[in-house]
């Protein structure tokens, strides 16, 4: 066994690194030893859900650490860094804890950024060379990176993701088998049936017959996404409610739900997200018209609601500062609300320059009404899609300014739209926060505050921090004063690498 945890047969196990204790939650990429894994498994510790998977040699099944079955003997367990590694070792997924529901354990590094793209269907077309080119590597280098981090090749990783997603659709939706196969990225139903039966030792139809039936109004597809508790859903809803784009998004506080119109490529529809009572899961209702893009769509929902955060690890770090500790203690489950669409959030950030939150929301509603496309949904108040980058890029700045903007800011929106239409908001996997901010600031009219805000919410950098924000400068100052941008940046240094979460703790009282 080497220091990277390699073993014959492609298995990757946690063998070294962290002391044999689970008193503290893992970081984003823990090097857990075997005893730590077994203790977490025995305690059914939700902090480790998605961080590792347990293969049980006596049954040939692999589970999440939170599985409710009787804890196996330590000698019967093997521990894997990913579901793909467990399946490459010959284990099949547990039908009770359902490994496909596990929250991800993502890091800010190249391997996990590539994994995230593959989980969203980037290899469903089988074009490894194209993905490698997007990443900036050769296919051979890409294979080596994923083998080193996950113990499986890109093709094996993609195959596991497709099978697990198909399993999810079989157990949670009533989609016809053909649509399940294609939604999960399989080129043919025959190939899907054969691979599913060979890998999981059960036919797709048999699995569906054993799954509980769920029905939903409006013919919507209902799926569930897991997260690590706690999750302060009500505080996230309050934050989103004040910033929702009229006619595109809506928040229903009484139903504790968020809804919006959706456009993914050429397909359009809608979704509604609601927390599941007494479970660490988010229920997502999706219009049937979006069945063909469910893999990337659900990945974007995970990012929008920050479902892969490890709140225990984040809050343990931030609680060392008394300024934030009381806020966290009063409302645990801190998250950074993201965005379903990066361009949409970037436009909202520009509209928010030098105006109040309410003022920016009003301007955003006018922009949608003037430049957005009308749509029909069963959701009250959801009547439009957000304007496409190409539409705003082609618009006359004077027409944009007519919604109540200074001419210079309208010009910034046009420049941002051209930037987005040219792929400017699509970062290469593994790009740093500094690179992302510099890239955004190349757009005329976008400065440090706007770039950091976009990086924090749309591009999902956990250490982004808009130190120029007036509200943060006031909240961080003692005695009701105000820090300068330089003073706040110095004050926030101790909050790294979770400065975005510190910002939300200060913003959301």
Beta strands, then each sheet from edge to edge (+ up, - down):
strand 1: 6-7
strand 2: 11-12
strand 3: 53-56
strand 4: 61-64
strand 5: 77-80
strand 6: 92-93
strand 7: 221-226
strand 8: 249-252
strand 9: 257-264
strand 10: 267-275
strand 11: 281-286
strand 12: 373-374
strand 13: 384-385
sheet 1: 1+ 2-
sheet 2: 5+ 3- 4+ 6+
sheet 3: 7+ 11- 10+ 9- 8+
sheet 4: 12+ 13-
end
